[in-house]
Amino acid sequence: MPFASILSTVGDTKKALADVCREAEVHGSVDLALLFYSHHHAGEVEYLARQTQERIRPRCLLGCPGETVVSNDREIETGPALALWLARFNQPVELTPFQLAVEETSDGYSLLGWPDNLHGADPKQSAILLLADPFTFPVDQFLHQVNKECLGLRVMGGMASGGRQPGENTLLLGQEPIQEGAVGVLVQGPINIRSVASQGCRPIGRHMVITKVQENIILELGGKPPLTQLQELWQQLSPRDRELVRRGLHVGRVISEYQGEFHRGDFLIRNVMELDQQSGALAVTERVRVGQTVQFHVRDAVTADEDLHELLQFDQRAHDRKATGALLFSCNGRGTRLFEQPDHDARAVRAETGGIPLAGFFAQGELGPVGGQNFIHGFTASVVLFEE
């Protein structure tokens, strides 16, 4: 198999790593390896990096901690976990590992460490896998720069989790433990990498155009205050949807306006921060502008389950070749915090893709493209699929 995912739930770091490396060696040469570890192994990160690189000898090794570690159909939310994901490409694939760090320059703060060959990369045959520290890496600035300067290049991955302050989310790049910033790899070559970003929401009502705004505060939707529009929609909602609105309302912004209809996958979901009862204005977690199309959304376990399965099924129908390996970056608000049954997202991906090798972690922000642009998400399952 060109891909493999190996898990150890042993608490002793050296034994856990020995177990996964022993099994990994059976698979032969490795091009790309990703190592995800729970906080139980945080004290032995240097050992993890050095020994994994020496024993497996991948062309590129990346890693990070996860509040929950994923391997195949398991999501280890409590207890120690160490997951090693392996990829061997049967075609000439170029892997360019890199580390991004924030440094102060004469022009302000800049991101240093970009791959030299980034701007020559063909977006149709290239992608970036990125693991970043949520405390020290300006992910919005990074994504904005990629979207602007490398149009169509996809960025997928997640913000490391488990640590509660800077310095507690140690990243791995080869044998080097990295305390801040981000690590990644630019993948280029004749290998098709697909992405699915399941934001777990369902639209309600109709889409509307923003007609008055102030930064992230929507003052008017379709010429009326958002609260007025929501009150009119309320009369049409089922009892279940009314309860979901009470629990938490979301707004989906259409990514590409040049469509006759809008469906799942066409919206970037953002949380509602505040709904002012006097003015009727609505504040969201992103700057918006006049002329953008938005629609109210709701989210619950049933909707999130339905959304993930439907998007995976749509992806399968849209491509002739099957996926043979996958990575999963889910929000740490999912898992048993959202679903009644454990291992939900991992099992959903495996069920829809035929049980292919899968690994990943629960992140403090998930990276994935929507509508041709890269974003950081919340409450999302970002899936990376590698074709055979």
Sine and cosine of phi, psi and omega as CSV:
sin_phi,cos_phi,sin_psi,cos_psi,sin_omega,cos_omega
0.00,0.00,0.66,-0.75,0.02,-1.00
-0.97,0.26,-0.23,0.97,0.00,-1.00
-0.76,-0.65,0.45,-0.89,0.04,-1.00
-0.44,-0.90,0.52,-0.85,0.10,-0.99
-0.75,-0.66,0.82,-0.57,-0.11,-0.99
-0.82,-0.57,0.72,-0.70,-0.09,-1.00
-0.83,-0.56,0.64,-0.77,0.20,-0.98
-0.77,-0.64,0.72,-0.70,0.06,-1.00
-0.94,-0.35,0.35,0.94,0.04,-1.00
-0.97,0.24,0.67,-0.74,-0.04,-1.00
-0.97,0.25,-0.49,0.87,0.02,-1.00
-0.96,0.26,0.89,-0.46,-0.12,-0.99
-0.86,0.50,-0.72,0.70,-0.05,-1.00
-0.91,0.42,-0.64,0.77,0.02,-1.00
-0.94,0.34,-0.66,0.75,0.01,-1.00
-0.87,0.50,-0.70,0.71,-0.01,-1.00
-0.93,0.37,-0.63,0.78,0.03,-1.00
-0.87,0.49,-0.63,0.77,-0.01,-1.00
-0.91,0.42,-0.73,0.68,-0.05,-1.00
-0.95,0.31,-0.58,0.81,0.00,-1.00
-0.93,0.36,-0.59,0.81,0.03,-1.00
-0.87,0.50,-0.70,0.71,0.02,-1.00
-0.95,0.32,-0.58,0.82,-0.01,-1.00
-0.90,0.43,-0.58,0.81,-0.04,-1.00
-0.90,0.44,-0.41,0.91,0.04,-1.00
-0.92,0.40,-0.46,0.89,-0.07,-1.00
-0.99,0.15,-0.08,1.00,0.06,-1.00
0.99,0.13,-0.49,-0.87,-0.10,-0.99
-0.91,0.43,0.53,-0.85,-0.06,-1.00
-0.78,-0.63,0.73,-0.68,0.09,-1.00
-1.00,0.00,-0.79,0.61,-0.07,-1.00
-0.81,-0.59,0.76,-0.65,0.04,-1.00
-0.77,-0.63,0.70,-0.72,0.08,-1.00
-0.84,-0.55,0.74,-0.68,-0.05,-1.00
-0.86,-0.51,0.84,-0.54,0.01,-1.00
-0.89,-0.46,0.74,-0.67,-0.09,-1.00
-0.72,-0.69,0.53,-0.85,0.07,-1.00
-0.99,0.15,0.19,-0.98,-0.07,-1.00
-0.90,0.44,-0.28,0.96,0.02,-1.00
-0.88,0.47,-0.42,0.91,-0.04,-1.00
-0.97,-0.22,0.15,0.99,-0.11,-0.99
-0.90,0.44,-0.46,0.89,-0.02,-1.00
-0.97,0.23,-0.13,0.99,-0.06,-1.00
-0.83,-0.55,0.56,0.83,-0.09,-1.00
-0.91,0.41,-0.65,0.76,0.01,-1.00
-0.88,0.48,-0.64,0.77,0.04,-1.00
-0.91,0.42,-0.69,0.73,0.02,-1.00
-0.85,0.53,-0.74,0.67,-0.05,-1.00
-0.90,0.43,-0.76,0.65,-0.08,-1.00
-0.90,0.43,-0.74,0.67,-0.07,-1.00
-0.94,0.34,-0.62,0.79,0.03,-1.00
-0.90,0.44,-0.69,0.72,0.00,-1.00
-0.90,0.43,-0.66,0.75,-0.06,-1.00
-0.95,0.32,-0.61,0.79,-0.08,-1.00
-0.99,0.10,-0.65,0.76,-0.06,-1.00
-1.00,0.02,-0.54,0.84,-0.01,-1.00
0.81,0.59,0.78,0.62,0.06,-1.00
-0.96,0.27,0.40,-0.92,0.11,-0.99
-0.91,0.41,-0.50,0.86,0.03,-1.00
-0.57,-0.82,0.74,-0.67,0.07,-1.00
-0.81,-0.59,0.82,-0.57,0.10,-0.99
-0.83,-0.56,0.41,-0.91,0.05,-1.00
-0.22,-0.97,0.27,-0.96,0.04,-1.00
-0.23,-0.97,0.27,-0.96,0.07,-1.00
-0.99,0.14,0.41,-0.91,0.06,-1.00
-0.66,-0.75,0.67,-0.74,0.09,-1.00
-0.86,0.52,-0.60,0.80,0.14,-0.99
-0.78,-0.62,0.69,-0.72,-0.01,-1.00
-0.95,-0.31,0.70,-0.72,-0.06,-1.00
-0.94,-0.35,0.70,-0.72,0.14,-0.99
-0.49,-0.87,0.85,-0.53,-0.04,-1.00
0.79,0.61,-0.88,-0.47,-0.07,-1.00
-0.98,-0.20,0.40,0.92,-0.01,-1.00
-0.86,-0.51,0.60,-0.80,0.13,-0.99
-0.84,-0.54,0.96,-0.28,-0.08,-1.00
-1.00,0.05,0.99,-0.12,-0.07,-1.00
-1.00,0.06,-0.46,0.89,0.05,-1.00
-0.74,-0.67,0.48,-0.88,-0.01,-1.00
1.00,0.03,0.30,-0.95,-0.04,-1.00
-0.93,0.37,0.54,-0.84,0.04,-1.00
-0.41,-0.91,0.63,-0.78,0.05,-1.00
-0.65,-0.76,0.89,-0.46,-0.04,-1.00
-0.88,-0.48,0.78,-0.62,0.03,-1.00
-0.89,-0.45,0.86,-0.52,0.00,-1.00
-0.94,-0.34,0.74,-0.67,-0.10,-1.00
-0.84,-0.54,0.61,-0.80,0.08,-1.00
-0.70,-0.71,0.72,-0.70,0.11,-0.99
-0.82,-0.58,0.87,-0.50,-0.06,-1.00
-0.99,-0.12,0.77,-0.64,-0.05,-1.00
-1.00,0.05,0.10,1.00,0.05,-1.00
-0.81,-0.59,0.30,-0.95,-0.02,-1.00
-0.93,0.37,0.99,-0.14,0.00,-1.00
-0.94,-0.35,0.78,-0.63,0.01,-1.00
-1.00,0.01,0.80,-0.60,0.03,-1.00
-0.90,-0.44,0.85,-0.53,0.01,-1.00
-0.87,-0.49,0.99,-0.10,0.04,-1.00
-0.94,0.34,0.50,-0.87,0.03,-1.00
-0.43,-0.90,0.35,-0.94,0.08,-1.00
-0.82,-0.58,0.75,-0.66,0.04,-1.00
-0.95,-0.32,0.73,-0.69,0.01,-1.00
-0.71,-0.70,0.51,-0.86,0.04,-1.00
-1.00,-0.02,0.81,-0.59,0.05,-1.00
-0.73,-0.68,0.55,-0.84,0.02,-1.00
-1.00,0.08,0.81,-0.59,0.03,-1.00
-0.88,-0.48,-0.01,-1.00,0.02,-1.00
-0.91,0.42,-0.38,0.93,0.00,-1.00
-0.99,-0.14,0.13,0.99,-0.05,-1.00
0.90,-0.43,-0.40,-0.92,-0.01,-1.00
-1.00,0.04,0.67,-0.74,-0.01,-1.00
-0.71,-0.70,0.41,-0.91,0.11,-0.99
-1.00,-0.07,0.84,-0.54,-0.01,-1.00
-0.92,-0.40,0.56,-0.83,0.05,-1.00
0.92,-0.39,0.19,0.98,0.01,-1.00
-0.87,0.50,0.59,-0.81,0.07,-1.00
-0.88,0.48,0.68,-0.73,-0.03,-1.00
-0.89,0.46,-0.52,0.86,-0.09,-1.00
-1.00,-0.10,0.27,0.96,-0.07,-1.00
-0.90,0.43,-0.72,0.70,-0.11,-0.99
-0.96,0.29,-0.27,0.96,0.07,-1.00
-1.00,-0.08,0.04,1.00,-0.06,-1.00
-0.96,0.27,0.68,-0.74,0.08,-1.00
-0.99,0.16,0.90,-0.43,-0.05,-1.00
-0.84,0.54,-0.45,0.89,-0.02,-1.00
-0.96,0.28,-0.36,0.93,-0.01,-1.00
-0.80,-0.60,0.51,0.86,-0.03,-1.00
-0.59,-0.81,0.43,-0.90,0.09,-1.00
-0.33,-0.94,0.41,-0.91,0.07,-1.00
-0.92,-0.39,0.77,-0.64,0.20,-0.98
-0.98,-0.21,0.81,-0.59,-0.13,-0.99
-0.74,-0.67,0.71,-0.71,0.13,-0.99
-0.83,-0.55,0.78,-0.63,-0.15,-0.99
-0.67,-0.74,0.40,-0.92,0.07,-1.00
-1.00,0.04,0.85,-0.53,-0.08,-1.00
-0.92,0.39,-0.33,0.94,-0.07,-1.00
-1.00,0.04,-0.43,0.91,-0.15,-0.99
-0.83,-0.56,-0.05,1.00,-0.07,-1.00
-0.93,-0.37,0.85,-0.53,0.01,-1.00
-0.98,0.18,0.99,0.17,-0.15,-0.99
-0.90,0.43,-0.57,0.82,0.02,-1.00
-0.89,0.45,-0.67,0.74,0.03,-1.00
-0.89,0.45,-0.68,0.74,0.01,-1.00
-0.88,0.47,-0.76,0.65,-0.03,-1.00
-0.91,0.42,-0.63,0.78,0.04,-1.00
-0.87,0.49,-0.67,0.74,-0.02,-1.00
-0.92,0.38,-0.66,0.75,0.04,-1.00
-0.90,0.43,-0.72,0.69,-0.01,-1.00
-0.87,0.49,-0.57,0.82,-0.05,-1.00
-0.99,0.16,-0.69,0.72,-0.15,-0.99
-0.99,-0.14,-0.32,0.95,-0.03,-1.00
-0.77,-0.64,0.90,0.44,-0.12,-0.99
-0.81,0.58,0.82,-0.57,0.06,-1.00
1.00,-0.04,-0.20,0.98,0.03,-1.00
-0.97,0.26,0.81,-0.59,-0.08,-1.00
-1.00,0.01,0.63,-0.78,0.07,-1.00
-0.86,-0.51,0.82,-0.58,-0.03,-1.00
-0.71,-0.71,0.58,-0.82,0.00,-1.00
0.44,-0.90,-0.52,-0.85,-0.05,-1.00
-0.27,-0.96,0.29,-0.96,0.07,-1.00
-1.00,0.02,0.79,-0.61,-0.05,-1.00
-0.82,0.57,0.50,-0.86,-0.05,-1.00
-0.70,-0.72,0.18,-0.98,0.00,-1.00
0.94,-0.33,-0.63,0.78,0.05,-1.00
-1.00,0.10,0.54,-0.84,-0.05,-1.00
-0.97,-0.26,-0.04,1.00,0.01,-1.00
-0.40,-0.92,0.25,-0.97,0.00,-1.00
-0.82,0.58,0.67,-0.74,0.01,-1.00
0.99,-0.11,-0.15,0.99,-0.04,-1.00
-0.98,-0.18,-0.01,1.00,0.03,-1.00
-0.89,-0.45,0.96,0.28,-0.06,-1.00
-0.96,0.29,0.82,-0.58,0.02,-1.00
-1.00,-0.05,0.31,-0.95,0.03,-1.00
-0.87,-0.50,0.71,-0.71,0.14,-0.99
-0.65,-0.76,0.98,-0.18,-0.14,-0.99
0.89,0.46,-0.75,-0.66,0.00,-1.00
-1.00,0.08,-0.02,1.00,-0.14,-0.99
-0.99,-0.13,0.83,-0.56,0.20,-0.98
-0.98,0.18,0.74,-0.67,-0.08,-1.00
-0.90,-0.43,0.80,-0.60,-0.12,-0.99
-1.00,-0.02,-0.27,0.96,-0.06,-1.00
-0.45,-0.89,0.20,-0.98,0.02,-1.00
0.99,0.16,-0.70,-0.71,-0.06,-1.00
-0.51,-0.86,0.43,-0.90,0.14,-0.99
-0.81,-0.58,0.49,-0.87,-0.02,-1.00
-0.30,-0.95,0.01,-1.00,0.08,-1.00
-0.61,-0.79,0.73,-0.69,0.13,-0.99
-1.00,-0.03,0.89,-0.46,-0.03,-1.00
-0.98,-0.20,0.83,-0.55,0.00,-1.00
-0.73,-0.69,0.65,-0.76,0.07,-1.00
0.61,-0.79,-0.07,-1.00,-0.08,-1.00
-0.98,0.19,0.83,0.56,0.09,-1.00
-0.75,-0.67,0.77,-0.63,-0.03,-1.00
-1.00,0.03,0.86,-0.52,0.05,-1.00
-0.92,-0.40,0.83,-0.56,-0.04,-1.00
-0.93,-0.36,0.31,-0.95,-0.01,-1.00
-0.66,-0.75,0.56,-0.83,0.09,-1.00
-0.74,-0.67,0.85,-0.53,0.05,-1.00
-0.92,-0.40,0.98,-0.18,-0.01,-1.00
-1.00,-0.08,0.96,-0.27,-0.06,-1.00
-1.00,0.07,-0.05,1.00,0.17,-0.99
0.94,0.34,0.38,0.93,-0.05,-1.00
-0.87,-0.49,0.30,-0.96,0.03,-1.00
-0.74,-0.67,0.75,-0.67,0.01,-1.00
-0.95,0.31,0.56,-0.83,0.12,-0.99
-0.79,-0.61,0.49,-0.87,-0.01,-1.00
0.96,0.29,-0.56,-0.83,-0.03,-1.00
-0.84,-0.54,0.32,-0.95,0.06,-1.00
-0.98,0.18,0.51,-0.86,-0.05,-1.00
-0.68,-0.73,0.37,-0.93,-0.01,-1.00
-0.98,-0.19,0.70,-0.71,0.07,-1.00
-0.94,0.33,0.83,-0.56,-0.04,-1.00
-0.93,-0.37,-0.21,0.98,0.07,-1.00
-0.40,-0.91,0.73,-0.68,-0.11,-0.99
-0.48,-0.88,0.42,-0.91,0.14,-0.99
-0.67,-0.75,0.99,-0.17,-0.07,-1.00
0.83,0.56,-0.94,-0.33,-0.03,-1.00
-0.99,-0.17,0.21,0.98,-0.02,-1.00
-0.95,-0.31,0.89,-0.45,0.05,-1.00
-1.00,0.09,0.90,-0.44,-0.04,-1.00
-1.00,-0.03,-0.54,0.84,0.02,-1.00
-0.60,-0.80,0.64,-0.77,0.14,-0.99
-0.85,-0.53,0.88,-0.48,-0.02,-1.00
0.84,0.54,0.56,0.83,0.03,-1.00
0.99,0.11,0.04,1.00,-0.01,-1.00
-0.80,-0.60,0.42,-0.91,0.11,-0.99
-0.87,0.50,0.61,-0.79,0.01,-1.00
-0.81,0.58,-0.59,0.81,0.01,-1.00
-0.89,0.46,-0.63,0.77,0.04,-1.00
-0.89,0.45,-0.68,0.73,0.04,-1.00
-0.89,0.46,-0.64,0.77,-0.01,-1.00
-0.93,0.37,-0.62,0.79,0.03,-1.00
-0.90,0.43,-0.61,0.79,0.05,-1.00
-0.93,0.37,-0.62,0.78,0.03,-1.00
-0.92,0.39,-0.59,0.81,-0.05,-1.00
-0.80,0.60,-0.61,0.79,-0.03,-1.00
-0.91,0.42,-0.38,0.92,-0.05,-1.00
-0.99,-0.11,-0.15,0.99,-0.12,-0.99
-0.99,0.15,0.51,-0.86,0.11,-0.99
-0.96,0.29,0.31,-0.95,0.05,-1.00
-0.82,0.57,-0.61,0.79,0.01,-1.00
-0.90,0.43,-0.71,0.70,-0.02,-1.00
-0.93,0.38,-0.55,0.84,0.07,-1.00
-0.89,0.46,-0.64,0.77,0.02,-1.00
-0.92,0.40,-0.61,0.79,0.03,-1.00
-0.92,0.40,-0.60,0.80,0.06,-1.00
-0.90,0.44,-0.65,0.76,0.02,-1.00
-0.89,0.46,-0.63,0.78,-0.04,-1.00
-0.94,0.34,-0.56,0.83,-0.02,-1.00
0.15,-0.99,0.88,-0.48,-0.01,-1.00
-0.99,-0.12,0.59,-0.81,0.02,-1.00
-0.79,-0.62,0.36,-0.93,0.05,-1.00
-0.84,-0.54,0.76,-0.65,0.07,-1.00
-0.97,-0.25,0.81,-0.59,0.04,-1.00
-0.98,-0.19,0.79,-0.61,0.02,-1.00
-0.91,0.42,0.75,-0.66,-0.02,-1.00
-0.98,0.20,-0.77,0.64,0.00,-1.00
-0.93,-0.36,0.90,-0.44,-0.04,-1.00
-0.98,0.22,-0.21,0.98,-0.12,-0.99
-1.00,0.03,0.82,0.58,0.03,-1.00
-0.70,-0.72,0.53,-0.85,0.05,-1.00
-0.97,0.23,-0.57,0.82,0.00,-1.00
-0.74,-0.67,0.39,-0.92,0.00,-1.00
-0.84,-0.55,0.72,-0.69,-0.05,-1.00
-0.74,-0.67,-0.06,-1.00,0.09,-1.00
-0.81,0.58,0.64,-0.77,-0.01,-1.00
1.00,-0.01,-0.20,0.98,0.03,-1.00
-1.00,-0.04,-0.15,0.99,-0.10,-1.00
-0.93,-0.36,0.57,-0.82,0.23,-0.97
-0.99,-0.16,0.88,-0.47,-0.10,-1.00
-1.00,0.05,0.74,-0.68,0.07,-1.00
-0.74,-0.68,0.53,-0.85,-0.03,-1.00
-0.97,0.24,0.49,-0.87,0.15,-0.99
-1.00,0.04,0.85,-0.52,-0.01,-1.00
-0.99,0.11,-0.65,0.76,-0.07,-1.00
-0.36,-0.93,0.57,-0.82,0.09,-1.00
-0.81,-0.58,0.97,-0.26,-0.10,-1.00
-0.96,0.27,0.84,-0.54,-0.08,-1.00
-0.95,0.31,-0.42,0.91,-0.04,-1.00
-1.00,0.09,-0.80,0.61,-0.04,-1.00
-1.00,0.07,-0.36,0.93,-0.06,-1.00
0.99,0.15,0.11,0.99,-0.02,-1.00
-0.97,0.23,0.39,-0.92,-0.07,-1.00
-0.77,-0.64,0.82,-0.58,0.02,-1.00
-0.98,-0.20,0.73,-0.68,0.00,-1.00
-0.85,-0.52,0.20,-0.98,-0.09,-1.00
-1.00,0.05,0.64,0.77,0.06,-1.00
-0.21,-0.98,0.54,-0.84,0.09,-1.00
-0.94,0.35,0.66,-0.75,0.01,-1.00
-0.78,-0.62,0.15,-0.99,-0.03,-1.00
-0.64,-0.77,0.33,-0.95,0.04,-1.00
-0.88,0.48,0.67,-0.74,0.03,-1.00
0.99,-0.16,-0.23,0.97,0.03,-1.00
-0.97,0.22,0.54,-0.84,0.01,-1.00
-0.99,-0.12,0.75,-0.66,-0.01,-1.00
-0.71,-0.70,0.25,-0.97,0.04,-1.00
-0.48,-0.88,0.62,-0.79,0.06,-1.00
-0.93,0.37,0.57,-0.82,0.02,-1.00
-0.72,-0.70,0.41,-0.91,0.10,-0.99
-0.78,-0.62,0.33,-0.94,-0.04,-1.00
-0.60,-0.80,0.68,-0.74,0.19,-0.98
-0.41,-0.91,-0.04,-1.00,-0.06,-1.00
-0.88,0.47,-0.66,0.75,-0.02,-1.00
-0.89,0.45,-0.71,0.70,0.01,-1.00
-0.90,0.43,-0.68,0.73,0.00,-1.00
-0.89,0.45,-0.65,0.76,0.04,-1.00
-0.89,0.45,-0.74,0.68,-0.02,-1.00
-0.88,0.47,-0.68,0.73,-0.05,-1.00
-0.89,0.45,-0.72,0.69,-0.02,-1.00
-0.89,0.45,-0.72,0.69,0.00,-1.00
-0.90,0.43,-0.68,0.73,-0.03,-1.00
-0.91,0.42,-0.67,0.74,-0.02,-1.00
-0.93,0.36,-0.61,0.80,0.07,-1.00
-0.91,0.41,-0.65,0.76,0.04,-1.00
-0.90,0.43,-0.65,0.76,0.04,-1.00
-0.89,0.46,-0.66,0.75,0.03,-1.00
-0.88,0.47,-0.67,0.74,0.00,-1.00
-0.89,0.46,-0.67,0.74,-0.01,-1.00
-0.93,0.37,-0.49,0.87,-0.10,-0.99
-0.99,0.14,-0.14,0.99,-0.06,-1.00
-0.78,-0.63,0.62,-0.79,-0.02,-1.00
-0.97,0.23,-0.57,0.82,-0.06,-1.00
-1.00,-0.07,0.55,-0.84,0.03,-1.00
-0.99,0.17,0.43,-0.90,0.15,-0.99
-0.99,0.11,0.62,-0.78,-0.01,-1.00
-0.86,-0.51,-0.07,1.00,0.07,-1.00
-0.45,-0.89,0.48,-0.88,-0.06,-1.00
-0.52,-0.86,0.49,-0.87,0.16,-0.99
-0.86,-0.51,0.56,-0.83,-0.05,-1.00
-0.76,-0.65,0.82,-0.57,0.08,-1.00
-0.85,-0.53,0.98,-0.19,-0.06,-1.00
-0.96,-0.28,0.42,-0.91,0.05,-1.00
-0.94,0.34,0.61,-0.80,0.03,-1.00
-0.95,0.31,0.01,1.00,0.14,-0.99
-1.00,-0.03,0.01,1.00,0.05,-1.00
-1.00,-0.07,-0.65,-0.76,-0.04,-1.00
0.87,0.50,-0.56,-0.83,-0.03,-1.00
-0.96,0.27,-0.09,1.00,0.13,-0.99
-0.97,0.26,-0.34,0.94,0.00,-1.00
-0.89,-0.45,-0.68,0.73,-0.09,-1.00
-0.98,-0.21,0.50,-0.87,0.02,-1.00
-0.94,0.34,-0.60,0.80,-0.03,-1.00
-0.99,-0.13,0.61,-0.79,0.04,-1.00
-0.95,0.31,0.25,-0.97,0.11,-0.99
0.91,0.41,0.42,0.91,-0.16,-0.99
-0.86,0.50,-0.85,0.53,-0.11,-0.99
-0.91,0.42,-0.66,0.75,0.01,-1.00
-0.87,0.49,-0.71,0.70,-0.01,-1.00
-0.92,0.38,-0.58,0.82,0.02,-1.00
-0.90,0.44,-0.72,0.70,0.01,-1.00
-0.89,0.45,-0.71,0.71,-0.01,-1.00
-0.91,0.42,-0.62,0.78,-0.02,-1.00
-0.91,0.41,-0.64,0.77,-0.06,-1.00
-0.99,0.14,-0.29,0.96,-0.05,-1.00
-0.93,-0.38,0.10,1.00,0.05,-1.00
0.99,0.11,0.48,0.88,0.09,-1.00
0.95,0.31,0.56,0.83,-0.02,-1.00
-0.96,0.28,0.38,-0.92,0.03,-1.00
-0.85,0.53,0.76,-0.65,-0.12,-0.99
-0.67,-0.74,0.63,-0.78,0.12,-0.99
-0.48,-0.88,0.27,-0.96,0.02,-1.00
0.28,-0.96,-0.38,-0.92,-0.01,-1.00
-0.34,-0.94,0.23,-0.97,0.09,-1.00
-1.00,0.02,0.82,-0.57,-0.19,-0.98
-0.95,-0.31,0.22,-0.98,0.12,-0.99
-1.00,-0.09,0.42,0.91,-0.02,-1.00
0.41,-0.91,0.78,-0.63,-0.11,-0.99
-0.95,-0.33,0.68,-0.74,-0.04,-1.00
-0.96,-0.27,0.71,-0.70,0.03,-1.00
-0.01,-1.00,0.49,-0.87,-0.02,-1.00
-0.99,0.17,0.56,-0.83,0.15,-0.99
-0.70,-0.72,0.82,-0.57,0.02,-1.00
0.88,0.47,0.51,0.86,0.07,-1.00
1.00,0.06,0.02,1.00,0.04,-1.00
-0.82,-0.57,0.48,-0.88,-0.03,-1.00
-1.00,-0.04,0.66,-0.75,-0.01,-1.00
-0.63,-0.78,0.31,-0.95,0.24,-0.97
-0.99,-0.16,0.70,-0.71,-0.11,-0.99
-0.88,-0.47,0.18,-0.98,0.16,-0.99
-0.75,-0.66,0.51,-0.86,-0.01,-1.00
0.85,0.52,0.45,0.89,-0.12,-0.99
-0.93,-0.36,0.49,-0.87,0.21,-0.98
-0.96,-0.29,0.95,-0.31,0.02,-1.00
-0.99,-0.15,0.88,-0.47,-0.09,-1.00
-0.92,-0.39,0.73,-0.68,0.09,-1.00
-0.94,-0.35,0.81,-0.58,-0.05,-1.00
-0.88,-0.47,0.77,-0.64,0.02,-1.00
-0.96,-0.27,0.83,-0.56,-0.02,-1.00
-0.96,0.27,0.39,-0.92,0.06,-1.00
-0.93,0.38,0.00,0.00,0.00,0.00
